[in-house]
Amino acid sequence: MPPTQAESVIKNIIREIGQECAAHGEIVSETLVAFMVKAVVLDPSNGFNMDRTLIKSDVQKLVKLCVSRLLDRKNPSLDTIKMQVYFDMNYTSREEFLEEHHRVLESRLGSVLREITDNRACAREELESLYRKVVSYMLLRSGLGSPTDIKIVREATVPAILQEAIPATTQHIDSQLQIAQDLAYSYTAILEKVTKNPLMSKELQPYMLKETLYNVRQYEIFLQIILSDIITCAQEVEMMIKQLGAQLEQLKMTVKSKTAVPTSQVFPIFIALSSLWTSFQDETVLVSVLSNLTAHLEQFLGAHELLFPEKVMQDLLNEVTVKTDMYRMKEHMEDRVHLVDFRKQEWLFPETTANFDKLLIQYRGFCAYTFATTDGLLLPGNPAIGILKHKEKYYTFSTRSAAYSFAENPEIYIGLIREKAKKNAELIQLLELHQHFETLIPYSQAALRALPSNSLSHWMKDVDKHIKPITKNESSTQTDTHILPPTIVTSYEWNEWELRRKAIKLANLRKKITHSVQTDLSHMRRENCSQVYPLKDTSTQSMREGSTGVPRPQIYIAGLRGGQAKTTYGIRVNLTRAVDET
């Protein structure tokens, strides 16, 4: 079948299933429907032949089975599949998330940034408008917003918020993880009891014990992944707080009480502080996303309270010993594999293998032999017993006897696990069996209408080409005015007379003398000082002293006081001595 025709068939089928579910009040995503379609096709109990042509009745049967399973609200298996699809669509690695967050932020602020960089403001009003744009960009880029908003002011204390949010989130995840582990230990103990007593199997079949165990184990794995990311965030925040303190101390030592600081000294510190601030914001957003993801995962545990209320659990756990995973490992810590019993297989032990803790264990570390022989019971494997290396893959076991039995013929048990996964599609992701069931990789953009004479095998092979889900998102593009940097030579002149004028000017400058003039606007721009020699007191000495004295004039006028007569007559008398008398 041509690829375009196969894709059309897939789209039509999934669209019809989605419409049927919507008609019954259940809104399902295309990714979930696509996963369910492939799970139903691969389940042997449904009777779909992969090599037979796909006829109209097959399509109707496929749609009916998928709708029936998607509408079963009391099925832990469906809850597990929904949980897996939701986690795959909303979780990404730390590096990819931060990269996407920065990309979205830059795309949103790209237009504002271009308005600033392309601005050629000259007038005062234009410069004021440019300044407002720069301030707006800084507020949007930093994520602060309006400084009058109390929430914004509170966000300015990013390290303090992180120091409160991370422990609170960690505590919540730990509590949820403890609840999930307690449920898993209880379900495992009950299933062990059922395994030893086959008569109880028929009585407990309606409770779907194994499906509930898979559900809670998957929830536990997702919580551990999120908790690991939260711990990484805590380590990053602790390191950045130390760097922030060091940068602030360096800034304080650089500035001190100076009235002016060179830009070359203080500007790199500001750049480092800005980078730390952005990192704090990234960690805040990441912790918020992980916290929301944890809260949304709780909705996929509803079947536990419906199927196993407290009274039912008490009855099932009667005379049953509940063991934790750590207790099971300690029970068989000394029960190790003997290398002399195996000549062809390769076994790895902690004391003889480098990076022993970093080995990628198959089936997420659960015992392969127990799962294959008990029709799906999950028991944690104990690496201390020994890790079997088979075809470049590593397997762990709960007991030494299980390791010996599996090592005799591993392919038999691997096949049994594969067949069990076909019946329970949630095991594909729970046990990381994607390499065996690549056709079950979920992807969107598919859905209804079957075409006759279509082979299921060809149809599923065409689906295999889609490795990752095709997600829908809104996007926009903008063409820049000038993609390449400008190559204008500002010194170029096309007018030869202008070139002649510049040449004459340069020639005249050779004979000119540079003068400087100090004006009222520039005389205070720098300090000037001049050095002078102060005036000295001088005197002249002669051989002898000489002086000349002349008589002092003394003239007396009598009668000025008047008398009895009305007329006053003054008499002038010269009393000056003669020169020779002096």
ZAMARGU-4260 file (C-alpha; in steps of 0.2 Angstrom, whole numbers, plus 5000, padded with zeros to 4 digits):
<rodrens>
0) 5000/5000/5000 | 5007/5017/4996 | 5012/5027/5012 | 4999/5041/5008 | 4985/5028/5007
5) 4991/5019/5023 | 4991/5036/5032 | 4974/5040/5026 | 4967/5023/5033 | 4975/5026/5050
10) 4968/5044/5051 | 4951/5038/5046 | 4950/5024/5059 | 4956/5034/5073 | 4945/5049/5069
15) 4930/5037/5069 | 4935/5030/5086 | 4937/5047/5093 | 4920/5052/5087 | 4912/5037/5095
20) 4920/5040/5111 | 4915/5059/5111 | 4897/5053/5107 | 4897/5044/5124 | 4904/5059/5133
25) 4923/5053/5133 | 4935/5065/5125 | 4951/5056/5120 | 4967/5062/5112 | 4972/5056/5095
30) 4988/5049/5103 | 4979/5039/5115 | 4967/5032/5102 | 4982/5028/5091 | 4990/5018/5105
35) 4974/5009/5109 | 4972/5004/5090 | 4989/4996/5089 | 4987/4988/5106 | 4970/4980/5101
40) 4978/4974/5084 | 4993/4965/5092 | 4982/4957/5106 | 4981/4938/5101 | 4964/4936/5110
45) 4956/4949/5098 | 4959/4937/5083 | 4967/4950/5071 | 4979/4941/5058 | 4993/4952/5053
50) 4995/4944/5036 | 4977/4944/5031 | 4969/4958/5021 | 4960/4971/5031 | 4941/4970/5026
55) 4927/4981/5032 | 4921/4969/5045 | 4939/4969/5053 | 4938/4988/5054 | 4921/4988/5062
60) 4927/4975/5075 | 4943/4986/5078 | 4933/5001/5081 | 4921/4993/5092 | 4935/4985/5103
65) 4944/5001/5104 | 4929/5011/5109 | 4924/4998/5122 | 4941/4998/5130 | 4942/5017/5130
70) 4925/5019/5138 | 4929/5007/5153 | 4931/5019/5167 | 4935/5005/5180 | 4950/4997/5171
75) 4967/5000/5179 | 4975/4995/5162 | 4967/5010/5153 | 4972/5022/5167 | 4990/5016/5166
80) 4990/5019/5147 | 4982/5036/5149 | 4996/5040/5162 | 5009/5034/5150 | 5002/5044/5136
85) 5000/5060/5147 | 5018/5058/5154 | 5025/5056/5136 | 5016/5071/5129 | 5020/5083/5144
90) 5037/5077/5151 | 5054/5081/5143 | 5072/5081/5149 | 5079/5096/5158 | 5090/5102/5144
95) 5076/5101/5131 | 5064/5110/5142 | 5075/5124/5146 | 5080/5125/5127 | 5062/5126/5122
100) 5058/5138/5136 | 5071/5150/5130 | 5066/5148/5111 | 5048/5152/5115 | 5053/5167/5125
105) 5065/5174/5112 | 5051/5171/5098 | 5039/5181/5109 | 5051/5196/5111 | 5059/5195/5094
110) 5047/5209/5087 | 5051/5220/5102 | 5069/5218/5100 | 5069/5221/5082 | 5060/5237/5084
115) 5074/5243/5096 | 5088/5237/5086 | 5081/5244/5069 | 5076/5261/5077 | 5085/5276/5070
120) 5078/5289/5082 | 5085/5307/5081 | 5072/5319/5088 | 5069/5320/5107 | 5051/5312/5105
125) 5058/5298/5096 | 5072/5295/5108 | 5059/5295/5123 | 5049/5282/5113 | 5064/5271/5111
130) 5068/5272/5129 | 5051/5266/5134 | 5053/5252/5122 | 5069/5247/5130 | 5061/5247/5147
135) 5046/5237/5141 | 5058/5224/5134 | 5068/5223/5150 | 5053/5220/5160 | 5046/5207/5148
140) 5063/5198/5146 | 5066/5198/5165 | 5048/5192/5168 | 5045/5205/5182 | 5031/5215/5174
145) 5024/5230/5183 | 5033/5235/5199 | 5017/5240/5207 | 5010/5223/5208 | 5014/5214/5224
150) 5015/5197/5215 | 5029/5205/5204 | 5038/5212/5219 | 5037/5194/5227 | 5044/5186/5211
155) 5059/5197/5213 | 5065/5186/5228 | 5067/5171/5216 | 5080/5162/5227 | 5069/5164/5242
160) 5054/5157/5232 | 5064/5142/5226 | 5071/5138/5244 | 5052/5137/5249 | 5045/5128/5234
165) 5058/5114/5231 | 5057/5107/5249 | 5038/5108/5248 | 5037/5099/5231 | 5050/5086/5237
170) 5040/5083/5252 | 5024/5081/5242 | 5032/5069/5230 | 5040/5059/5244 | 5023/5057/5252
175) 5015/5051/5236 | 5029/5040/5232 | 5027/5032/5249 | 5008/5029/5246 | 5012/5021/5229
180) 5026/5010/5236 | 5014/5004/5250 | 5001/4999/5238 | 5013/4990/5227 | 5020/4980/5241
185) 5002/4975/5246 | 4997/4970/5229 | 5013/4960/5227 | 5010/4951/5243 | 4992/4947/5238
190) 4998/4941/5220 | 5011/4930/5228 | 4998/4922/5239 | 4987/4919/5224 | 5001/4911/5214
195) 5003/4898/5228 | 4985/4895/5229 | 4977/4893/5211 | 4960/4892/5218 | 4960/4911/5223
200) 4964/4916/5206 | 4947/4914/5199 | 4939/4923/5215 | 4951/4938/5212 | 4950/4939/5194
205) 4937/4953/5193 | 4948/4964/5204 | 4962/4964/5191 | 4976/4963/5203 | 4990/4963/5191
210) 4983/4978/5181 | 4982/4988/5197 | 5000/4983/5201 | 5006/4988/5184 | 4997/5005/5187
215) 5004/5009/5204 | 5022/5003/5198 | 5021/5015/5183 | 5015/5029/5194 | 5030/5025/5206
220) 5042/5025/5191 | 5036/5042/5185 | 5037/5050/5202 | 5055/5044/5204 | 5059/5052/5187
225) 5051/5069/5193 | 5059/5067/5210 | 5076/5065/5202 | 5074/5081/5192 | 5068/5091/5208
230) 5084/5085/5217 | 5094/5091/5202 | 5085/5108/5203 | 5089/5109/5222 | 5108/5106/5218
235) 5108/5119/5204 | 5099/5132/5216 | 5111/5129/5230 | 5126/5131/5218 | 5118/5147/5211
240) 5115/5155/5228 | 5133/5153/5232 | 5138/5161/5216 | 5126/5175/5219 | 5133/5178/5236
245) 5151/5178/5228 | 5146/5190/5214 | 5137/5202/5226 | 5153/5202/5237 | 5164/5205/5222
250) 5153/5220/5217 | 5153/5227/5234 | 5172/5226/5235 | 5173/5234/5218 | 5161/5249/5221
255) 5164/5252/5239 | 5162/5271/5243 | 5168/5277/5226 | 5159/5290/5217 | 5164/5283/5200
260) 5169/5265/5194 | 5176/5261/5177 | 5164/5251/5166 | 5177/5238/5162 | 5177/5233/5181
265) 5159/5233/5185 | 5150/5228/5169 | 5156/5210/5169 | 5149/5208/5186 | 5132/5215/5181
270) 5132/5202/5166 | 5136/5188/5178 | 5122/5193/5190 | 5110/5194/5175 | 5115/5177/5170
275) 5112/5170/5187 | 5095/5179/5188 | 5089/5171/5172 | 5095/5154/5179 | 5085/5157/5194
280) 5069/5160/5183 | 5073/5145/5173 | 5073/5134/5189 | 5057/5142/5195 | 5048/5138/5179
285) 5055/5120/5179 | 5050/5117/5197 | 5032/5124/5193 | 5030/5112/5178 | 5036/5097/5187
290) 5024/5101/5202 | 5010/5102/5190 | 5015/5086/5181 | 5015/5077/5198 | 4997/5084/5203
295) 4990/5078/5186 | 4997/5061/5187 | 4986/5058/5203 | 4970/5057/5193 | 4976/5041/5185
300) 4974/5031/5202 | 4956/5032/5203 | 4953/5014/5200 | 4962/5008/5216 | 4949/5016/5228
305) 4935/5008/5217 | 4942/4991/5216 | 4951/4989/5233 | 4943/4999/5247 | 4950/4998/5264
310) 4939/4984/5269 | 4943/4973/5254 | 4962/4976/5257 | 4961/4971/5275 | 4952/4954/5270
315) 4965/4951/5256 | 4980/4955/5267 | 4974/4943/5281 | 4988/4931/5285 | 4999/4939/5272
320) 5017/4946/5275 | 5020/4962/5266 | 5038/4964/5261 | 5046/4979/5254 | 5058/4979/5240
325) 5073/4983/5251 | 5068/4968/5263 | 5067/4956/5248 | 5084/4961/5242 | 5092/4959/5259
330) 5084/4942/5261 | 5095/4935/5246 | 5110/4947/5248 | 5122/4932/5251 | 5113/4920/5239
335) 5125/4923/5224 | 5127/4915/5208 | 5143/4903/5207 | 5153/4906/5191 | 5159/4888/5191
340) 5141/4883/5187 | 5141/4892/5171 | 5155/4891/5157 | 5146/4900/5142 | 5136/4914/5151
345) 5144/4930/5157 | 5140/4936/5174 | 5144/4953/5182 | 5146/4957/5200 | 5149/4974/5209
350) 5167/4970/5214 | 5173/4965/5197 | 5163/4977/5186 | 5167/4995/5183 | 5151/5007/5183
355) 5141/4992/5190 | 5127/5004/5196 | 5126/5012/5179 | 5122/4997/5169 | 5105/4997/5159
360) 5095/4983/5166 | 5081/4975/5156 | 5063/4976/5161 | 5067/4991/5173 | 5076/4980/5185
365) 5062/4968/5188 | 5065/4949/5189 | 5063/4942/5171 | 5061/4924/5176 | 5047/4928/5189
370) 5037/4939/5177 | 5038/4925/5164 | 5033/4910/5174 | 5020/4918/5185 | 5010/4926/5171
375) 5016/4944/5175 | 5021/4946/5193 | 5033/4960/5196 | 5047/4957/5209 | 5062/4968/5210
380) 5078/4960/5204 | 5094/4960/5216 | 5110/4965/5207 | 5120/4958/5221 | 5115/4940/5216
385) 5123/4943/5199 | 5119/4951/5183 | 5117/4940/5167 | 5124/4947/5151 | 5115/4940/5136
390) 5116/4947/5119 | 5123/4963/5125 | 5109/4965/5137 | 5108/4964/5156 | 5096/4954/5167
395) 5093/4954/5186 | 5084/4941/5196 | 5075/4940/5213 | 5083/4924/5219 | 5098/4913/5213
400) 5086/4899/5208 | 5077/4911/5196 | 5094/4916/5189 | 5099/4898/5186 | 5083/4894/5178
405) 5083/4909/5166 | 5101/4906/5161 | 5097/4889/5155 | 5087/4895/5140 | 5084/4915/5141
410) 5076/4915/5124 | 5061/4905/5130 | 5057/4917/5144 | 5060/4932/5134 | 5047/4926/5122
415) 5035/4923/5136 | 5037/4941/5142 | 5034/4947/5124 | 5018/4937/5123 | 5012/4944/5140
420) 5016/4962/5134 | 5004/4959/5119 | 4990/4956/5131 | 4994/4971/5142 | 4999/4985/5131
425) 5004/4995/5146 | 5019/4984/5149 | 5027/4990/5133 | 5032/5006/5142 | 5032/5000/5160
430) 5046/4987/5155 | 5054/4997/5141 | 5050/4984/5127 | 5049/4997/5113 | 5062/4988/5103
435) 5051/4973/5103 | 5035/4983/5099 | 5040/4998/5089 | 5022/4997/5081 | 5015/5003/5097
440) 5025/5019/5098 | 5011/5032/5100 | 5009/5046/5088 | 4996/5059/5084 | 4989/5064/5067
445) 4979/5048/5063 | 4961/5042/5063 | 4943/5033/5052 | 4937/5025/5036 | 4945/5008/5031
450) 4949/5004/5013 | 4946/4985/5008 | 4960/4974/5004 | 4972/4982/5015 | 4985/4970/5024
455) 4987/4973/5043 | 5005/4969/5042 | 5008/4982/5028 | 4998/4994/5037 | 5007/4992/5053
460) 5024/4993/5045 | 5019/5009/5037 | 5015/5016/5054 | 5032/5011/5060 | 5040/5025/5050
465) 5033/5037/5062 | 5045/5036/5077 | 5039/5051/5087 | 5022/5059/5089 | 5017/5073/5077
470) 5011/5087/5089 | 5000/5101/5083 | 5006/5119/5088 | 5003/5137/5082 | 5018/5144/5073
475) 5022/5160/5064 | 5036/5166/5053 | 5043/5183/5049 | 5054/5188/5035 | 5068/5201/5040
480) 5070/5216/5030 | 5089/5213/5029 | 5094/5195/5032 | 5113/5198/5029 | 5123/5212/5038
485) 5125/5228/5029 | 5140/5230/5018 | 5139/5249/5015 | 5156/5257/5013 | 5154/5274/5021
490) 5170/5281/5015 | 5165/5279/4997 | 5163/5294/4986 | 5156/5295/4968 | 5159/5313/4966
495) 5177/5317/4960 | 5176/5335/4966 | 5172/5329/4983 | 5187/5318/4983 | 5198/5333/4977
500) 5191/5344/4991 | 5196/5331/5004 | 5213/5329/4996 | 5216/5348/4997 | 5210/5348/5015
505) 5222/5335/5020 | 5236/5344/5011 | 5233/5360/5020 | 5232/5351/5037 | 5251/5347/5035
510) 5255/5366/5037 | 5243/5370/5051 | 5246/5372/5069 | 5234/5365/5082 | 5228/5378/5094
515) 5217/5375/5109 | 5204/5387/5116 | 5196/5386/5133 | 5178/5392/5134 | 5165/5394/5148
520) 5158/5377/5144 | 5175/5368/5145 | 5185/5376/5158 | 5178/5366/5172 | 5181/5349/5163
525) 5198/5346/5170 | 5209/5353/5183 | 5223/5366/5178 | 5238/5372/5188 | 5253/5383/5185
530) 5269/5385/5194 | 5276/5403/5197 | 5291/5410/5207 | 5285/5422/5221 | 5293/5440/5222
535) 5308/5442/5233 | 5311/5457/5245 | 5327/5466/5240 | 5338/5480/5248 | 5353/5491/5244
540) 5367/5495/5256 | 5378/5511/5254 | 5395/5516/5262 | 5388/5530/5274 | 5372/5536/5280
545) 5366/5554/5277 | 5351/5564/5280 | 5345/5582/5278 | 5333/5591/5290 | 5324/5607/5287
550) 5314/5618/5299 | 5296/5613/5301 | 5284/5628/5296 | 5275/5635/5311 | 5263/5649/5308
555) 5251/5656/5322 | 5236/5666/5319 | 5230/5676/5334 | 5213/5684/5337 | 5202/5671/5329
560) 5192/5668/5345 | 5185/5686/5343 | 5182/5699/5357 | 5170/5712/5362 | 5169/5720/5345
565) 5158/5713/5332 | 5172/5712/5319 | 5186/5699/5321 | 5203/5703/5316 | 5216/5690/5314
570) 5235/5693/5316 | 5247/5681/5307 | 5263/5677/5316 | 5277/5666/5307 | 5286/5656/5321
575) 5296/5646/5309 | 5314/5645/5314 | 5328/5649/5302 | 5338/5636/5293 | 5354/5640/5301
580) 5347/5638/5318 | 5342/5620/5316
</rodrens>
